[in-house]
Amino acid sequence: YQIDVKTKGITMCMSRKGTHADNASIESFHSSLKSETFYLNSINRTTTAIVERTVKEYIYYYNNIRIQTKLNSQSPISYRQLAV
């Protein structure tokens, strides 16, 4: 598996055993991405191009439009602009 991953140019995450906090932020993002796009729209079969487009659109939405209560009910971009 690791050889196949390397040949495809993918960087694996190899955190230490029992260190779930290492990936908590990205795992939370992936959960939101999947539940708000693929699962919500019942996307079962797709192409690489569709996945790439969906992820790019969701990242834009997540950073610029989607409000987050932990950021005082603002999007991440809006929250950062206020901090400056």
C-alpha positions as CSV (number, residue, x, y, z in Angstrom):
1,Y,0.0,0.0,0.0
2,Q,2.7,2.4,0.9
3,I,4.6,1.7,-2.3
4,D,1.5,2.4,-4.4
5,V,0.8,5.6,-2.5
6,K,4.4,6.8,-3.1
7,T,4.2,6.0,-6.8
8,K,1.1,8.1,-7.1
9,G,2.8,11.0,-5.4
10,I,0.5,10.9,-2.4
11,T,1.8,12.0,1.0
12,M,0.5,9.6,3.7
13,C,-0.3,10.7,7.2
14,M,1.5,8.5,9.6
15,S,0.8,9.9,13.1
16,R,1.9,8.0,16.2
17,K,-0.4,5.4,17.6
18,G,-2.9,6.9,20.0
19,T,-2.5,10.6,18.9
20,H,-5.9,11.3,17.5
21,A,-5.5,15.0,18.2
22,D,-2.9,15.2,15.5
23,N,-5.5,15.0,12.8
24,A,-8.6,16.3,14.6
25,S,-8.9,19.5,12.5
26,I,-8.6,17.9,9.1
27,E,-10.8,15.0,10.1
28,S,-13.5,17.5,11.2
29,F,-13.2,19.3,7.9
30,H,-13.4,16.0,5.9
31,S,-16.5,15.1,7.9
32,S,-18.2,18.4,7.1
33,L,-17.1,18.2,3.4
34,K,-18.6,14.7,3.0
35,S,-21.8,15.3,4.9
36,E,-22.5,18.7,3.3
37,T,-21.7,17.6,-0.3
38,F,-21.5,14.0,-1.2
39,Y,-23.9,12.5,1.4
40,L,-26.3,15.4,1.3
41,N,-26.6,15.2,-2.5
42,S,-26.5,11.4,-2.5
43,I,-23.4,11.3,-4.8
44,N,-22.5,7.6,-5.0
45,R,-20.7,7.4,-8.3
46,T,-18.5,10.1,-9.6
47,T,-15.3,11.0,-11.5
48,T,-12.1,12.5,-10.4
49,A,-13.0,15.7,-12.1
50,I,-16.3,15.9,-10.2
51,V,-14.6,15.2,-6.9
52,E,-12.0,17.9,-7.6
53,R,-14.6,20.5,-8.5
54,T,-16.8,19.6,-5.6
55,V,-13.8,19.9,-3.1
56,K,-12.7,23.2,-4.6
57,E,-16.2,24.7,-4.5
58,Y,-16.6,23.5,-0.9
59,I,-13.3,24.9,0.2
60,Y,-14.4,28.3,-1.2
61,Y,-17.8,28.0,0.5
62,Y,-16.3,26.8,3.8
63,N,-13.8,29.8,4.0
64,N,-16.0,32.6,2.5
65,I,-19.6,31.8,3.1
66,R,-20.3,29.1,5.7
67,I,-20.7,30.7,9.1
68,Q,-19.2,29.1,12.2
69,T,-20.5,29.6,15.7
70,K,-17.0,29.3,17.2
71,L,-16.0,32.3,15.0
72,N,-18.7,34.5,16.4
73,S,-21.1,33.4,13.7
74,Q,-18.9,34.5,10.8
75,S,-17.1,32.9,8.0
76,P,-13.3,32.2,8.5
77,I,-12.4,35.0,6.0
78,S,-14.7,37.5,7.7
79,Y,-13.4,36.6,11.1
80,R,-9.8,37.0,10.0
81,Q,-10.5,40.4,8.4
82,L,-11.9,41.7,11.6
83,A,-8.8,40.5,13.5
84,V,-6.6,42.6,11.2
